[in-house]
Amino acid sequence: RFRVRVPTVAGCAAAGAEFKKRVEPHMGSVVTIACDTADDALFDNAAKKAFARIASLSHTMSEWRRGSEVYDINAKAGGAPVKVSAPTLEVIQQAQAMPSQPAGTPSLGLATGL
């Protein structure tokens, strides 16, 4: 479990704000989006868009979802190169630049300081 911090969004921490939270499972984890806001519609719309983006990334970069780019890389390991999108290549390059666990796999805990 980890947290991703993002800059304050318009409407967050407004006068009369109440704590709002939405939770969905994605990529083998539970993702929570939370904000102090007085605008339920704004928060619901922002959370819906954020979860849609996370789902999109899961379809492209999940190592467990058959047909995703990362799944294809693993399935074809040791064979011919696999063509991937620029965002997937960027994530792989950044992961390779991160500190590694003893087994040699990038560690999210090390990257986030957890």
N, C-alpha and C positions, 0 to 999 in steps of 0.2 A: 504494500500500500504506500502511495506517495502522494504528495500534493504538488500541484502546479499553480504557481501564483501568477496572476495576470494583472495588468494595470486596472485601476478603477474604471468601471463602465459608467456612462451617463445614466443617472438615475440611482446609482448605488449610494448609500449613506445619505440619502435625502432626509429632510425634516419629516418626521412621522414615519420613518422607515421601520419595517418589520423584517426579521430574519426569514428568508425564503431558502428552500433547499429542494433540489431534484436529484434523484439517484437512479442510475441505469447501469446494467452490466455491459462491459465492452472489453474485448481483447483479453479475456481471462481475468478481469479485475472488476472492481466496482468503482464507477466514476461518480463523484459528487460535485455538483455545481451549487454554490451558495452565495448569497448576497443579501445585504441589508438594503431594502428598497421599499418605497411607498407605492410603487407602480407595478402591480401584479402582471399586467399585460406585457409591459416592457421586459420584466424578468422571464416570464414564460416564453416569450418570443426569443430572447437571447439564449436561454437554456436549450430550447428546441433547435436553434441553429447550431449551437455548440455540440450537442449530441449528434446532430446530423453530420457534422464535420468529422467527429470521432468515428462514427460508423463508416464514413467514406474511407478514412485512413485504415480502418480495420479491414475493409474489403481489398485494399491495395497492399497493406503491409503485414497482415496477420500471418504468422508462421503455421497456423493450424487450419486456415481456411483454404480449401482446395481451389486453385485458380488465382489466388493472390500472387503478386509478384514475388514476395518473400517465400511463399510456399514453393513456387516454381524454382527459385534459386536453390532451395534445399533439396527438392526432388531431383534436380539435374546436376547436383554437386559432382564434380569430377568429370563432367562432360563438357559440352560446348557452352560458351558464354550465353547468359540469359539477358535479353534486352529488358531494361526496366525504365520507368519514368524518371525524370529529373528529380522529383521530390524523394522517391525511394532511394536513388543513388546518393542524394545529399544526406539522408538519414543514415545510410550505411557508412558513408565516409565519416560522419560525425561520431558514430558509434565506435568505429575503428580507432579514432583519435582519443577516446575516453580511456581512463584507467581500466585495467582488466582484473577480473577475479583470477585465482590460480588456474582455473580451467581454461582461461583465455577468452572468455565471453565478456562483452561489455557489461558493466554493472550499473544499473539504474541507481542503486543506493549510493555508490561511489560518486556518480555524476551529480546527484541532488544533495549530497551531504547528509543523507540519512544514516 
